Amino acid sequence: MSDTALPTRNAEHDPSWLHRNRQSIAPWLFLAPGVLFFMFYVIIPVFQSFYISTFDWNGLGEMSQQGTQVGLANYVELMDDRKFHTSLLNNLKWLVLYLLAIPAGLFISLFLNQTVRGIRLYKSLFFFPFVISQVVVGLVFTWFYDPKFGLLNVALGWFGIDAINVLGDPALATYGVILAGLWPQTAYCMILYLTGLNAVDPEQVEAARLDGAKGARMLWHVIIPQLKPATFIAFVVTIIGALRSFDLISIMTNGGPFGSTRVLSFYMFEKSLGEYGLRMGYGAAIAVVLFLIMLVFIAYFLWSMYQEEKGR
Protein backbone atom coordinates (compact mmCIF):
# COMPACT_ATOMS: atom_id res chain seq x y z
CA MET A 1 0.00 0.00 0.00
CA SER A 2 1.51 3.25 -1.12
CA ASP A 3 1.99 6.07 1.31
CA THR A 4 -0.47 8.89 0.88
CA ALA A 5 1.32 12.15 0.32
CA LEU A 6 0.51 14.77 2.93
CA PRO A 7 -0.72 18.08 1.54
CA THR A 8 1.94 20.74 1.60
CA ARG A 9 1.21 24.40 2.40
CA ASN A 10 1.79 26.75 -0.47
CA ALA A 11 4.21 29.45 0.62
CA GLU A 12 2.68 31.90 -1.88
CA HIS A 13 -0.74 31.63 -0.18
CA ASP A 14 0.55 31.55 3.41
CA PRO A 15 -0.18 34.99 4.89
CA SER A 16 2.71 36.58 6.67
CA TRP A 17 2.58 37.81 10.27
CA LEU A 18 2.42 41.42 9.04
CA HIS A 19 -0.48 40.60 6.74
CA ARG A 20 -2.40 38.77 9.48
CA ASN A 21 -2.01 41.61 11.99
CA ARG A 22 -2.39 44.59 9.70
CA GLN A 23 -5.63 45.68 11.37
CA SER A 24 -3.97 45.97 14.79
CA ILE A 25 -0.73 47.48 13.46
CA ALA A 26 -2.30 50.21 11.31
CA PRO A 27 -3.45 52.46 14.21
CA TRP A 28 0.02 52.38 15.75
CA LEU A 29 1.59 53.36 12.45
CA PHE A 30 -0.70 56.39 12.26
CA LEU A 31 0.08 57.29 15.88
CA ALA A 32 3.85 56.83 15.56
CA PRO A 33 4.69 60.31 14.13
CA GLY A 34 2.66 62.07 16.82
CA VAL A 35 4.08 59.87 19.59
CA LEU A 36 7.66 60.51 18.44
CA PHE A 37 7.01 64.25 18.16
CA PHE A 38 5.47 64.30 21.66
CA MET A 39 8.38 62.29 23.08
CA PHE A 40 11.17 64.45 21.62
CA TYR A 41 9.52 67.84 22.16
CA VAL A 42 7.58 67.28 25.41
CA ILE A 43 8.63 64.21 27.42
CA ILE A 44 12.40 64.52 26.99
CA PRO A 45 12.44 68.31 27.68
CA VAL A 46 10.44 67.70 30.88
CA PHE A 47 13.13 65.36 32.20
CA GLN A 48 15.81 67.78 31.01
CA SER A 49 14.13 70.54 33.03
CA PHE A 50 14.24 68.33 36.13
CA TYR A 51 17.94 67.74 35.53
CA ILE A 52 18.80 71.40 34.85
CA SER A 53 16.95 72.44 38.01
CA THR A 54 19.61 70.64 40.06
CA PHE A 55 22.35 72.95 38.72
CA ASP A 56 23.51 76.49 39.35
CA TRP A 57 24.11 77.50 35.73
CA ASN A 58 23.91 80.79 33.84
CA GLY A 59 23.06 79.19 30.50
CA LEU A 60 26.38 80.19 28.91
CA GLY A 61 28.68 77.42 27.80
CA GLU A 62 28.37 73.73 28.56
CA MET A 63 26.38 72.98 31.70
CA SER A 64 28.74 70.16 32.66
CA GLN A 65 31.69 72.61 32.60
CA GLN A 66 30.21 76.00 33.58
CA GLY A 67 27.47 74.76 35.91
CA THR A 68 27.65 73.51 39.47
CA GLN A 69 25.46 70.69 40.74
CA VAL A 70 23.52 71.91 43.78
CA GLY A 71 20.91 69.17 44.20
CA LEU A 72 17.62 70.52 45.54
CA ALA A 73 19.08 73.86 46.64
CA ASN A 74 17.07 75.75 44.01
CA TYR A 75 13.83 74.31 45.37
CA VAL A 76 14.83 75.17 48.93
CA GLU A 77 15.50 78.75 47.83
CA LEU A 78 12.04 78.91 46.26
CA MET A 79 10.45 78.32 49.65
CA ASP A 80 11.86 81.63 50.96
CA ASP A 81 11.48 83.62 47.74
CA ARG A 82 8.79 86.30 48.20
CA LYS A 83 8.64 86.92 44.45
CA PHE A 84 7.89 83.24 43.93
CA HIS A 85 5.13 83.41 46.56
CA THR A 86 3.60 86.43 44.80
CA SER A 87 3.77 84.65 41.44
CA LEU A 88 2.14 81.53 42.86
CA LEU A 89 -0.65 83.58 44.49
CA ASN A 90 -1.28 85.41 41.22
CA ASN A 91 -1.51 82.09 39.40
CA LEU A 92 -4.20 81.01 41.87
CA LYS A 93 -6.09 84.26 41.17
CA TRP A 94 -5.86 83.56 37.45
CA LEU A 95 -7.03 80.00 38.02
CA VAL A 96 -10.13 80.99 40.01
CA LEU A 97 -11.22 84.07 38.03
CA TYR A 98 -10.43 82.59 34.62
CA LEU A 99 -13.09 79.94 35.22
CA LEU A 100 -15.70 82.72 34.90
CA ALA A 101 -15.18 82.37 31.14
CA ILE A 102 -17.05 79.03 31.22
CA PRO A 103 -20.48 80.23 32.52
CA ALA A 104 -20.08 83.46 30.53
CA GLY A 105 -19.44 81.49 27.34
CA LEU A 106 -22.42 79.24 28.11
CA PHE A 107 -24.91 82.09 28.52
CA ILE A 108 -23.62 83.91 25.43
CA SER A 109 -23.96 80.70 23.40
CA LEU A 110 -27.56 80.28 24.64
CA PHE A 111 -28.30 83.80 23.46
CA LEU A 112 -26.67 83.21 20.07
CA ASN A 113 -28.34 79.82 19.56
CA GLN A 114 -31.48 81.46 18.22
CA THR A 115 -32.92 82.18 14.81
CA VAL A 116 -33.43 85.91 14.94
CA ARG A 117 -32.61 88.62 12.48
CA GLY A 118 -28.93 89.59 12.45
CA ILE A 119 -27.79 86.62 14.53
CA ARG A 120 -24.84 85.96 12.19
CA LEU A 121 -23.56 89.48 12.81
CA TYR A 122 -23.84 88.97 16.57
CA LYS A 123 -21.98 85.66 16.32
CA SER A 124 -19.19 87.33 14.35
CA LEU A 125 -18.83 90.10 16.93
CA PHE A 126 -18.62 87.64 19.81
CA PHE A 127 -16.28 85.36 17.84
CA PHE A 128 -13.92 88.23 16.94
CA PRO A 129 -11.83 88.23 20.19
CA PHE A 130 -10.89 84.58 19.66
CA VAL A 131 -9.22 85.13 16.27
CA ILE A 132 -7.10 88.16 17.15
CA SER A 133 -3.64 87.88 18.70
CA GLN A 134 -3.14 88.06 22.45
CA VAL A 135 -0.69 90.89 21.78
CA VAL A 136 -3.47 92.89 20.16
CA VAL A 137 -5.80 92.09 23.08
CA GLY A 138 -3.15 93.33 25.49
CA LEU A 139 -2.64 96.59 23.58
CA VAL A 140 -6.39 97.21 23.29
CA PHE A 141 -6.93 96.80 27.03
CA THR A 142 -3.84 98.88 27.83
CA TRP A 143 -5.42 101.76 25.91
CA PHE A 144 -8.80 100.98 27.49
CA TYR A 145 -7.32 101.34 30.99
CA ASP A 146 -5.22 104.43 30.20
CA PRO A 147 -5.87 107.03 32.96
CA LYS A 148 -5.72 109.97 30.50
CA PHE A 149 -7.66 108.95 27.40
CA GLY A 150 -8.85 105.38 28.12
CA LEU A 151 -12.50 104.59 27.49
CA LEU A 152 -12.89 103.21 31.03
CA ASN A 153 -12.00 106.52 32.67
CA VAL A 154 -13.97 108.49 30.11
CA ALA A 155 -17.05 106.48 31.11
CA LEU A 156 -16.28 106.96 34.81
CA GLY A 157 -16.00 110.71 34.23
CA TRP A 158 -19.58 110.78 32.98
CA PHE A 159 -20.64 109.74 36.49
CA GLY A 160 -18.29 112.13 38.24
CA ILE A 161 -15.83 109.42 39.32
CA ASP A 162 -12.12 110.22 39.36
CA ALA A 163 -9.80 108.46 36.93
CA ILE A 164 -8.42 105.06 38.00
CA ASN A 165 -4.96 103.93 36.95
CA VAL A 166 -5.77 100.21 36.81
CA LEU A 167 -2.43 98.97 35.52
CA GLY A 168 -0.49 101.34 37.78
CA ASP A 169 -2.14 100.21 41.01
CA PRO A 170 -0.58 97.05 42.54
CA ALA A 171 -3.96 96.15 44.07
CA LEU A 172 -5.82 96.33 40.73
CA ALA A 173 -3.27 95.49 38.04
CA THR A 174 -3.57 91.69 38.25
CA TYR A 175 -7.37 91.84 38.03
CA GLY A 176 -7.13 94.19 35.05
CA VAL A 177 -4.90 91.76 33.17
CA ILE A 178 -7.16 88.83 34.06
CA LEU A 179 -10.16 90.74 32.71
CA ALA A 180 -8.29 91.24 29.45
CA GLY A 181 -7.61 87.50 29.27
CA LEU A 182 -11.25 86.66 29.95
CA TRP A 183 -12.34 88.45 26.76
CA PRO A 184 -10.87 85.96 24.23
CA GLN A 185 -11.27 82.99 26.60
CA THR A 186 -15.01 83.61 26.90
CA ALA A 187 -15.23 83.65 23.11
CA TYR A 188 -13.50 80.26 22.97
CA CYS A 189 -15.88 78.74 25.53
CA MET A 190 -18.79 80.23 23.60
CA ILE A 191 -17.65 78.41 20.45
CA LEU A 192 -17.41 75.11 22.34
CA TYR A 193 -20.92 75.48 23.73
CA LEU A 194 -22.40 76.58 20.39
CA THR A 195 -21.02 73.36 18.91
CA GLY A 196 -22.42 71.38 21.83
CA LEU A 197 -25.87 72.95 21.53
CA ASN A 198 -26.12 71.65 17.98
CA ALA A 199 -25.91 68.10 19.42
CA VAL A 200 -28.63 68.59 22.06
CA ASP A 201 -31.44 66.06 21.56
CA PRO A 202 -34.60 68.02 20.62
CA GLU A 203 -36.81 65.11 21.70
CA GLN A 204 -35.52 65.37 25.29
CA VAL A 205 -36.18 69.11 25.25
CA GLU A 206 -39.71 68.59 23.96
CA ALA A 207 -40.40 65.87 26.52
CA ALA A 208 -39.19 68.17 29.30
CA ARG A 209 -41.52 70.91 28.06
CA LEU A 210 -44.46 68.54 28.17
CA ASP A 211 -43.53 67.75 31.78
CA GLY A 212 -43.63 71.46 32.59
CA ALA A 213 -39.88 72.15 32.71
CA LYS A 214 -38.79 75.58 31.51
CA GLY A 215 -36.28 78.32 32.19
CA ALA A 216 -33.63 77.46 34.78
CA ARG A 217 -35.03 73.95 35.39
CA MET A 218 -34.82 73.16 31.66
CA LEU A 219 -31.27 74.51 31.50
CA TRP A 220 -30.01 72.71 34.62
CA HIS A 221 -31.68 69.31 34.20
CA VAL A 222 -31.89 68.91 30.41
CA ILE A 223 -29.49 71.20 28.51
CA ILE A 224 -26.37 71.27 30.72
CA PRO A 225 -26.14 67.45 31.17
CA GLN A 226 -26.01 67.11 27.39
CA LEU A 227 -23.26 69.73 27.24
CA LYS A 228 -20.94 67.73 29.49
CA PRO A 229 -18.31 67.01 26.76
CA ALA A 230 -18.10 70.71 25.87
CA THR A 231 -17.87 71.64 29.55
CA PHE A 232 -15.07 69.13 30.08
CA ILE A 233 -12.99 70.58 27.23
CA ALA A 234 -13.73 74.14 28.38
CA PHE A 235 -12.47 73.33 31.89
CA VAL A 236 -9.26 71.71 30.62
CA VAL A 237 -8.38 74.48 28.18
CA THR A 238 -9.30 77.28 30.60
CA ILE A 239 -7.28 75.86 33.51
CA ILE A 240 -4.22 75.24 31.36
CA GLY A 241 -4.58 78.73 29.83
CA ALA A 242 -4.74 80.30 33.29
CA LEU A 243 -1.63 78.47 34.51
CA ARG A 244 0.51 79.32 31.48
CA SER A 245 -0.50 82.99 31.22
CA PHE A 246 2.45 85.05 30.01
CA ASP A 247 1.87 87.15 26.91
CA LEU A 248 -0.75 89.52 28.32
CA ILE A 249 1.39 90.22 31.38
CA SER A 250 4.44 90.85 29.21
CA ILE A 251 2.54 93.30 26.99
CA MET A 252 0.40 95.11 29.57
CA THR A 253 2.56 95.38 32.71
CA ASN A 254 5.85 93.54 32.16
CA GLY A 255 5.34 92.08 35.63
CA GLY A 256 4.79 95.47 37.33
CA PRO A 257 3.95 97.60 39.07
CA PHE A 258 6.59 96.54 41.61
CA GLY A 259 6.29 92.91 40.50
CA SER A 260 2.65 92.68 41.60
CA THR A 261 1.43 90.99 38.39
CA ARG A 262 4.11 88.31 38.07
CA VAL A 263 2.97 84.73 37.52
CA LEU A 264 5.13 81.60 37.54
CA SER A 265 5.71 81.52 33.79
CA PHE A 266 6.74 85.19 33.70
CA TYR A 267 8.95 84.82 36.79
CA MET A 268 10.59 81.80 35.17
CA PHE A 269 11.37 83.95 32.12
CA GLU A 270 12.78 86.73 34.30
CA LYS A 271 15.09 84.40 36.19
CA SER A 272 16.22 82.41 33.16
CA LEU A 273 16.44 84.92 30.31
CA GLY A 274 15.69 88.33 31.82
CA GLU A 275 18.11 91.22 31.81
CA TYR A 276 19.13 90.59 35.43
CA GLY A 277 18.50 86.85 35.41
CA LEU A 278 20.60 84.21 33.65
CA ARG A 279 19.87 81.65 36.35
CA MET A 280 18.83 78.75 34.18
CA GLY A 281 18.78 76.23 37.03
CA TYR A 282 16.55 78.42 39.20
CA GLY A 283 14.25 79.13 36.25
CA ALA A 284 14.05 75.39 35.52
CA ALA A 285 13.02 74.79 39.15
CA ILE A 286 10.16 77.28 38.71
CA ALA A 287 9.18 75.51 35.47
CA VAL A 288 9.14 72.16 37.27
CA VAL A 289 6.82 73.54 39.97
CA LEU A 290 4.49 74.92 37.30
CA PHE A 291 4.56 71.60 35.45
CA LEU A 292 3.68 69.67 38.62
CA ILE A 293 0.71 71.97 39.27
CA MET A 294 -0.51 71.42 35.71
CA LEU A 295 0.11 67.69 36.05
CA VAL A 296 -2.29 67.49 39.00
CA PHE A 297 -5.14 68.96 36.94
CA ILE A 298 -4.28 66.99 33.80
CA ALA A 299 -4.13 63.72 35.76
CA TYR A 300 -7.50 64.48 37.34
CA PHE A 301 -9.11 65.17 33.97
CA LEU A 302 -7.60 62.06 32.39
CA TRP A 303 -8.82 59.98 35.36
CA SER A 304 -12.30 61.48 34.96
CA MET A 305 -12.29 60.58 31.26
CA TYR A 306 -11.15 57.04 32.04
CA GLN A 307 -13.87 56.57 34.66
CA GLU A 308 -16.52 57.90 32.30
CA GLU A 309 -15.43 55.60 29.48
CA LYS A 310 -15.19 52.68 31.89
CA GLY A 311 -18.75 53.25 33.07
CA ARG A 312 -20.21 53.07 29.59
Beta strands, then each sheet from edge to edge (+ up, - down):
strand 1: 55-56
strand 2: 68-69
sheet 1: 1+ 2-
end
